Amino acid sequence: MPNKFQELAKKYALLKKGWTPQQNLFYGFFTYIILGFLLLCLPIFQKGSATILDHLFISTSAVSTTGLVTVSIFDTYNIFGQFIIMVLIQLGGIGYLTFTTFMLLSTTRKMTLWHKKILSTEFTLPKTIKIKDFLKSVILFTLIMELIGAVLFFIAFTVDGMAIGEAIWSSVFHSISTFCTAGFSLFNNGFADYIDDSFINFIISMLAICGSLGFIVITDFGLWIKHKTHKLSFTTKIIFYGFLILLTFGTVFFYFFEPSIAILPSNSRFLASFFQTMTAMTTVGFNTVDFGAFSQAMMLICIFLMYIGASPSGTAGGIKITTLTAVFAIMKSQLTGSKHITFLGRIIPFERLYTAMSAFIFYTIIILLGTFLITITNDLKFENILFEVASALGTVGISTGITADINTFGKIVVIFLMFIGRLGVLTFGLALWSRNLKEENESFLKEDIAV
């Protein structure tokens, strides 16, 4: 038997080497989802009833760090089932192969070419950051922040009167869920009861922002602090300033123009405005007010923030701030008649522009297609469906409350959207259609097109 297992392992290893990096990521995350699904289906991990589709939905939502749910996590799964969900969130948050490659570096200090290719595909890094430095930063920063978050949550929960044992488990679970911007909660109404609690709001915001700003920014700042000669990359500056601008923009709009927030006391009003903007941008998925009660105008603002997301190589979803920047630079250069595509006085490489524009177009197409498929099969409000689709593809997890009401076909569509969102739209497309290309000798005719 051991020999047979060894043979199968060797064949599987050879098979993986024949796949493209995008296909490895596709099947890697798919494997996580299926394993999680099979475990959650076992009665020993359950304390309430749920359908097979519900278990698949929860497993996909956990691995994709989305947070959309069709059943109550606390009422459906016992503590062991909740632990499985937490592990799936952690694996989805830090990325495929990240932990195993870190262990490989810790023992042999060598990284195979196969590992490098996959990690370079999953984490788009500027040339100033080495993959080894980045990988160490991912693991160490994740562990440190989740530990800090768990301690702070424990203090907050115990002060609120929660029992010690329950507070310990809730603190660990919510710390991991928050840092990985997963949005899973053991509270059936999320954090709506903590709308006035500035300490809880601070903990969630700190963890979510640190996770969503991305490991590029953290690694870059770490190297800058460690080595005075190190200069912050252009990517880090764009992410940092872009995030601050969008966060301020969203907070101001929610504060002044959302009726359901405007009726709150002044202190709660600011906290609610900031928190809802933060949760949409970081894609953490927690909320302290009911998004279903939002006006259509503010729902549109929220969809825009979910559409953008935060940083590449972080825990957040969306098209990313850097992609928005590149698309804006293309538009600006075209309108001004500039020969070069620039942003803040820097020329952006064409390969990055092609990638950004492809991601922008493909992401938009998937949102439109997903909205169409659910709209045509469900009798629900259009704006609520669009909101749900943007939340699923952006791996956000906030909802207007229709997740459980969507029919079976619609839930399957949402499952696909969450998976695509975690994988990345371009990675998903390349996993399906790309191959290990060799030099092609095909000749193409050059033709003009009117635009």
C-alpha positions as CSV (number, residue, x, y, z in Angstrom):
1,M,0.0,0.0,0.0
2,P,2.7,2.6,0.8
3,N,4.4,1.9,-2.6
4,K,1.1,2.6,-4.3
5,F,0.6,5.8,-2.5
6,Q,4.1,6.8,-3.4
7,E,3.5,6.1,-7.1
8,L,0.3,8.1,-7.0
9,A,2.1,10.9,-5.3
10,K,4.8,10.9,-8.0
11,K,2.2,10.8,-10.8
12,Y,0.3,13.7,-9.2
13,A,3.5,15.7,-8.8
14,L,4.4,15.2,-12.5
15,L,0.8,16.2,-13.5
16,K,1.1,19.4,-11.5
17,K,4.4,20.3,-13.2
18,G,2.6,20.0,-16.5
19,W,0.0,22.5,-15.5
20,T,0.5,26.3,-16.0
21,P,0.9,28.3,-12.7
22,Q,-2.7,29.6,-13.2
23,Q,-4.0,26.0,-13.5
24,N,-2.1,25.1,-10.3
25,L,-3.8,27.9,-8.4
26,F,-7.1,26.9,-9.9
27,Y,-6.9,23.3,-8.8
28,G,-5.2,24.2,-5.5
29,F,-8.0,26.4,-4.3
30,F,-10.6,24.0,-5.8
31,T,-9.1,21.2,-3.7
32,Y,-9.3,23.3,-0.5
33,I,-13.0,23.9,-1.2
34,I,-13.8,20.3,-1.9
35,L,-12.0,19.1,1.2
36,G,-13.8,21.7,3.3
37,F,-17.1,20.8,1.8
38,L,-16.7,17.1,2.5
39,L,-15.7,17.7,6.1
40,L,-18.6,20.1,6.7
41,C,-21.0,17.5,5.3
42,L,-20.1,15.1,8.2
43,P,-22.7,15.0,11.0
44,I,-20.0,15.1,13.7
45,F,-19.2,18.7,12.7
46,Q,-22.8,19.8,12.7
47,K,-25.4,20.8,15.3
48,G,-28.1,22.0,13.0
49,S,-29.6,20.9,9.6
50,A,-28.3,22.2,6.3
51,T,-28.4,21.1,2.7
52,I,-25.4,19.8,0.6
53,L,-25.5,23.1,-1.4
54,D,-25.3,25.1,1.9
55,H,-22.1,23.2,2.9
56,L,-20.6,23.8,-0.5
57,F,-21.6,27.5,-0.3
58,I,-20.0,27.9,3.1
59,S,-16.8,26.1,2.1
60,T,-16.4,28.2,-1.0
61,S,-17.2,31.4,0.9
62,A,-14.6,30.5,3.6
63,V,-11.8,29.7,1.2
64,S,-12.6,32.7,-1.0
65,T,-12.7,34.8,2.3
66,T,-16.0,36.2,1.2
67,G,-18.3,35.8,4.2
68,L,-21.7,35.4,2.4
69,V,-23.7,32.7,4.1
70,T,-26.9,30.9,3.5
71,V,-27.2,29.4,7.0
72,S,-26.1,30.6,10.5
73,I,-22.5,29.4,11.2
74,F,-23.2,29.3,15.0
75,D,-26.5,27.4,14.7
76,T,-25.4,25.0,12.0
77,Y,-21.9,23.9,13.0
78,N,-20.5,22.9,16.4
79,I,-17.1,24.2,17.6
80,F,-15.3,21.6,15.5
81,G,-17.2,22.6,12.4
82,Q,-16.4,26.2,13.2
83,F,-12.8,25.3,13.5
84,I,-12.8,23.8,10.0
85,I,-14.3,27.0,8.7
86,M,-11.6,29.0,10.5
87,V,-8.8,26.9,8.9
88,L,-10.4,27.3,5.5
89,I,-10.4,31.1,6.0
90,Q,-6.8,31.1,7.1
91,L,-5.7,29.0,4.0
92,G,-7.7,31.2,1.7
93,G,-6.4,34.4,3.3
94,I,-2.7,33.7,3.2
95,G,-2.9,32.0,-0.3
96,Y,-2.2,28.7,-1.9
97,L,1.2,27.2,-1.1
98,T,2.2,30.2,1.0
99,F,2.5,28.3,4.3
100,T,4.1,25.2,2.8
101,T,6.7,27.2,0.9
102,F,7.4,29.1,4.1
103,M,8.1,25.8,5.9
104,L,10.3,24.7,3.0
105,L,12.4,27.9,3.4
106,S,12.5,27.4,7.1
107,T,14.0,23.9,6.8
108,T,16.0,23.8,3.6
109,R,16.3,27.5,2.7
110,K,15.6,26.5,-0.9
111,M,12.6,27.3,-3.1
112,T,11.9,25.3,-6.2
113,L,11.3,26.9,-9.6
114,W,7.8,25.4,-9.5
115,H,7.0,27.2,-6.2
116,K,8.4,30.5,-7.5
117,K,6.3,30.4,-10.6
118,I,3.0,29.8,-8.7
119,L,3.7,32.3,-6.0
120,S,4.8,34.9,-8.6
121,T,1.5,34.3,-10.4
122,E,-0.6,34.6,-7.2
123,F,1.2,37.6,-5.8
124,T,2.1,40.3,-8.3
125,L,5.2,42.0,-6.9
126,P,7.2,45.1,-7.9
127,K,10.8,44.3,-8.9
128,T,12.1,46.0,-5.7
129,I,10.7,43.2,-3.5
130,K,12.1,39.6,-3.5
131,I,9.7,36.7,-3.2
132,K,11.6,35.2,-0.2
133,D,11.4,38.5,1.8
134,F,7.7,38.8,0.8
135,L,6.9,35.3,1.9
136,K,8.4,35.7,5.3
137,S,6.6,39.0,5.8
138,V,3.3,37.3,4.9
139,I,3.5,34.6,7.5
140,L,5.1,36.6,10.3
141,F,2.9,39.6,9.9
142,T,-0.2,37.4,9.7
143,L,0.6,35.6,12.9
144,I,1.5,38.8,14.8
145,M,-1.6,40.7,13.7
146,E,-4.0,37.8,14.4
147,L,-2.4,37.3,17.8
148,I,-2.8,41.1,18.6
149,G,-6.4,41.0,17.3
150,A,-7.3,38.0,19.4
151,V,-6.0,39.6,22.6
152,L,-7.8,42.9,21.8
153,F,-11.1,41.0,21.0
154,F,-10.7,39.0,24.2
155,I,-10.5,42.2,26.2
156,A,-13.5,43.7,24.5
157,F,-15.7,40.6,24.8
158,T,-14.9,40.0,28.5
159,V,-15.5,43.6,29.3
160,D,-18.9,43.2,27.5
161,G,-19.7,40.3,29.9
162,M,-19.0,37.3,27.7
163,A,-17.9,34.1,29.5
164,I,-14.1,33.4,29.5
165,G,-14.3,30.2,27.4
166,E,-16.6,31.7,24.8
167,A,-14.6,34.9,24.7
168,I,-11.4,32.9,23.9
169,W,-12.9,31.0,21.0
170,S,-14.8,34.1,19.7
171,S,-11.7,36.2,19.9
172,V,-9.5,33.7,17.9
173,F,-12.2,33.1,15.3
174,H,-13.1,36.7,14.7
175,S,-9.4,37.8,14.7
176,I,-8.6,35.4,11.8
177,S,-11.8,36.1,10.0
178,T,-11.2,39.9,10.2
179,F,-7.5,39.9,9.2
180,C,-8.2,37.6,6.3
181,T,-11.2,40.0,5.5
182,A,-13.5,36.9,5.5
183,G,-16.4,38.5,7.3
184,F,-17.5,35.2,9.0
185,S,-19.0,35.8,12.4
186,L,-20.3,33.6,15.2
187,F,-22.9,36.2,16.0
188,N,-26.1,35.8,14.0
189,N,-26.5,39.6,13.5
190,G,-22.8,40.2,12.9
191,F,-21.5,43.3,14.8
192,A,-24.7,45.3,14.6
193,D,-24.9,45.3,18.4
194,Y,-21.5,47.1,18.5
195,I,-22.4,50.1,16.4
196,D,-21.5,52.4,19.3
197,D,-18.6,50.4,20.5
198,S,-15.5,52.4,19.4
199,F,-13.1,49.8,20.7
200,I,-14.6,46.9,18.7
201,N,-14.9,49.2,15.6
202,F,-11.2,50.1,16.1
203,I,-10.1,46.4,16.3
204,I,-12.0,45.3,13.2
205,S,-10.8,48.4,11.2
206,M,-7.2,47.9,12.2
207,L,-7.1,44.2,11.3
208,A,-9.0,44.6,8.1
209,I,-7.0,47.6,6.9
210,C,-3.7,45.9,7.7
211,G,-4.8,42.8,5.8
212,S,-6.3,44.5,2.8
213,L,-3.5,47.1,2.3
214,G,-1.6,44.1,1.2
215,F,1.6,42.3,2.0
216,I,3.4,44.4,-0.7
217,V,2.9,47.5,1.4
218,I,3.8,45.7,4.7
219,T,7.0,44.2,3.2
220,D,7.9,47.5,1.6
221,F,7.4,49.5,4.8
222,G,9.3,46.7,6.8
223,L,12.3,47.0,4.5
224,W,12.1,50.8,4.6
225,I,12.3,50.7,8.5
226,K,15.0,48.0,8.5
227,H,17.2,49.5,5.8
228,K,17.3,53.3,5.6
229,T,18.6,53.1,2.0
230,H,15.4,51.2,0.9
231,K,13.0,53.4,-1.0
232,L,9.2,52.8,-0.9
233,S,8.1,51.5,-4.3
234,F,5.8,53.4,-6.6
235,T,3.2,50.7,-6.1
236,T,3.2,51.2,-2.3
237,K,2.7,54.9,-2.7
238,I,-0.2,54.5,-5.1
239,I,-1.9,51.9,-2.8
240,F,-1.5,54.0,0.3
241,Y,-2.6,57.3,-1.0
242,G,-5.4,55.8,-3.1
243,F,-6.7,53.9,-0.1
244,L,-6.8,57.1,2.0
245,I,-8.6,59.1,-0.7
246,L,-11.3,56.4,-1.3
247,L,-11.8,55.9,2.4
248,T,-12.3,59.6,3.0
249,F,-14.6,59.8,-0.1
250,G,-16.8,57.0,1.1
251,T,-17.0,58.2,4.7
252,V,-18.0,61.7,3.7
253,F,-20.7,60.4,1.3
254,F,-22.2,58.0,3.8
255,Y,-22.1,60.6,6.6
256,F,-24.0,63.3,4.7
257,F,-26.1,61.4,2.2
258,E,-27.3,58.1,3.7
259,P,-30.6,58.6,5.5
260,S,-30.4,55.5,7.7
261,I,-27.0,56.8,9.0
262,A,-28.0,60.5,9.2
263,I,-30.6,59.7,11.9
264,L,-27.9,58.3,14.3
265,P,-26.3,60.4,17.1
266,S,-23.2,62.3,15.9
267,N,-20.6,59.9,17.4
268,S,-22.4,56.8,16.1
269,R,-23.0,58.5,12.7
270,F,-19.3,59.0,12.1
271,L,-18.4,55.5,13.3
272,A,-21.1,54.0,11.1
273,S,-20.0,56.0,8.0
274,F,-16.4,55.1,8.4
275,F,-17.1,51.5,9.2
276,Q,-19.4,50.8,6.3
277,T,-16.8,52.5,3.9
278,M,-14.0,50.5,5.4
279,T,-15.9,47.2,5.3
280,A,-16.7,47.7,1.5
281,M,-13.1,48.7,0.6
282,T,-11.2,46.2,2.6
283,T,-13.9,43.6,1.7
284,V,-13.9,42.4,5.4
285,G,-17.7,41.9,5.1
286,F,-18.8,43.0,8.6
287,N,-21.5,45.6,9.0
288,T,-22.9,47.6,11.9
289,V,-26.0,48.9,10.0
290,D,-28.4,47.2,7.6
291,F,-27.3,47.6,4.0
292,G,-30.8,46.6,2.9
293,A,-32.1,49.9,4.3
294,F,-29.6,52.0,2.2
295,S,-30.8,54.4,-0.4
296,Q,-30.1,53.4,-4.1
297,A,-27.6,56.2,-4.4
298,M,-25.5,55.0,-1.5
299,M,-25.9,51.4,-2.6
300,L,-24.2,52.5,-5.9
301,I,-21.4,54.1,-3.9
302,C,-21.0,50.9,-1.9
303,I,-20.9,48.8,-5.1
304,F,-18.2,51.1,-6.5
305,L,-16.1,50.7,-3.4
306,M,-16.5,46.9,-3.5
307,Y,-15.7,47.0,-7.2
308,I,-12.4,48.7,-6.5
309,G,-11.3,46.9,-3.4
310,A,-7.9,47.6,-1.9
311,S,-4.5,46.3,-2.7
312,P,-3.0,43.5,-4.9
313,S,-1.3,40.7,-3.0
314,G,-3.4,41.4,0.1
315,T,-6.5,39.7,1.5
316,A,-9.0,42.1,-0.2
317,G,-10.9,41.5,-3.4
318,G,-12.0,43.8,-6.2
319,I,-10.1,45.1,-9.3
320,K,-7.6,46.8,-6.9
321,I,-6.5,50.4,-6.5
322,T,-3.5,49.9,-8.8
323,T,-5.7,48.7,-11.6
324,L,-8.0,51.7,-11.2
325,T,-4.9,53.9,-11.3
326,A,-3.6,52.3,-14.5
327,V,-7.0,52.6,-16.3
328,F,-7.2,56.3,-15.1
329,A,-3.7,56.9,-16.5
330,I,-4.7,55.5,-19.9
331,M,-7.8,57.7,-20.0
332,K,-5.8,60.8,-18.9
333,S,-3.0,60.3,-21.4
334,Q,-5.6,59.8,-24.2
335,L,-7.5,63.0,-23.3
336,T,-4.4,65.1,-23.0
337,G,-2.8,63.7,-26.1
338,S,0.3,62.5,-24.3
339,K,2.7,60.1,-26.1
340,H,3.4,58.3,-22.9
341,I,1.0,56.8,-20.3
342,T,2.0,58.3,-17.0
343,F,0.8,58.8,-13.4
344,L,2.3,61.2,-10.9
345,G,5.1,61.9,-13.4
346,R,6.1,58.2,-13.8
347,I,5.7,56.2,-17.0
348,I,3.7,53.0,-16.5
349,P,5.1,49.9,-18.4
350,F,2.9,48.7,-21.2
351,E,2.7,45.1,-19.9
352,R,1.1,46.4,-16.6
353,L,-1.3,48.6,-18.6
354,Y,-2.4,45.6,-20.7
355,T,-2.9,43.5,-17.6
356,A,-4.9,46.3,-15.8
357,M,-7.1,46.9,-18.8
358,S,-7.8,43.2,-19.3
359,A,-8.6,42.8,-15.6
360,F,-10.9,45.8,-15.7
361,I,-12.8,44.6,-18.8
362,F,-13.1,41.0,-17.8
363,Y,-14.1,41.8,-14.2
364,T,-16.9,44.1,-15.5
365,I,-18.1,41.4,-17.9
366,I,-18.3,38.8,-15.1
367,I,-20.3,41.2,-12.9
368,L,-22.8,41.9,-15.8
369,L,-23.1,38.2,-16.6
370,G,-23.5,37.2,-13.0
371,T,-26.2,39.8,-12.5
372,F,-28.0,38.8,-15.7
373,L,-28.0,35.1,-14.7
374,I,-29.4,35.7,-11.2
375,T,-31.9,38.4,-12.4
376,I,-33.4,36.2,-15.1
377,T,-34.0,33.3,-12.6
378,N,-35.0,35.2,-9.4
379,D,-37.8,37.6,-8.7
380,L,-35.7,40.0,-6.6
381,K,-34.9,43.7,-6.8
382,F,-32.3,44.5,-9.4
383,E,-30.2,46.7,-7.2
384,N,-30.1,44.0,-4.5
385,I,-28.9,41.4,-7.0
386,L,-26.2,43.7,-8.4
387,F,-25.1,44.4,-4.8
388,E,-24.9,40.7,-4.1
389,V,-23.0,39.9,-7.3
390,A,-20.5,42.7,-6.6
391,S,-20.1,41.5,-3.0
392,A,-19.5,37.9,-4.2
393,L,-17.0,38.6,-7.0
394,G,-15.2,41.2,-4.8
395,T,-15.1,38.6,-2.0
396,V,-16.7,41.2,0.3
397,G,-19.5,39.4,2.1
398,I,-21.9,42.2,2.9
399,S,-25.5,41.7,1.7
400,T,-28.8,43.4,1.5
401,G,-30.2,40.2,3.1
402,I,-31.1,38.2,-0.1
403,T,-28.4,35.5,0.1
404,A,-30.7,32.8,1.6
405,D,-33.6,33.8,-0.7
406,I,-31.8,33.2,-3.9
407,N,-32.8,30.0,-5.7
408,T,-30.5,27.0,-6.2
409,F,-29.3,28.1,-9.6
410,G,-28.6,31.6,-8.3
411,K,-26.6,30.2,-5.3
412,I,-24.5,28.1,-7.7
413,V,-23.8,31.3,-9.7
414,V,-22.7,33.1,-6.5
415,I,-20.5,30.1,-5.6
416,F,-18.7,30.5,-9.0
417,L,-18.4,34.2,-8.5
418,M,-16.8,33.8,-5.1
419,F,-14.3,31.3,-6.4
420,I,-13.4,33.5,-9.4
421,G,-13.1,36.5,-7.1
422,R,-10.6,34.7,-4.8
423,L,-8.6,33.3,-7.8
424,G,-8.6,36.6,-9.6
425,V,-10.4,37.1,-12.9
426,L,-7.3,37.0,-15.1
427,T,-5.9,33.9,-13.3
428,F,-9.3,32.3,-13.7
429,G,-9.3,33.1,-17.5
430,L,-5.7,31.9,-18.0
431,A,-6.4,28.7,-16.0
432,L,-9.2,27.9,-18.5
433,W,-7.7,29.0,-21.8
434,S,-3.9,29.3,-21.5
435,R,-1.3,26.7,-22.1
436,N,2.4,26.5,-21.9
437,L,3.0,28.5,-25.1
438,K,5.8,27.9,-27.5
439,E,6.9,30.2,-30.2
440,E,4.2,30.5,-32.8
441,N,5.1,30.9,-36.4
442,E,1.6,32.0,-37.4
443,S,1.5,35.1,-39.5
444,F,-1.3,37.7,-38.9
445,L,-2.6,40.3,-41.3
446,K,-2.4,43.8,-40.0
447,E,-5.7,45.7,-40.3
448,D,-7.1,49.0,-39.1
449,I,-10.3,49.5,-37.0
450,A,-12.3,52.7,-36.5
451,V,-12.7,53.7,-32.8
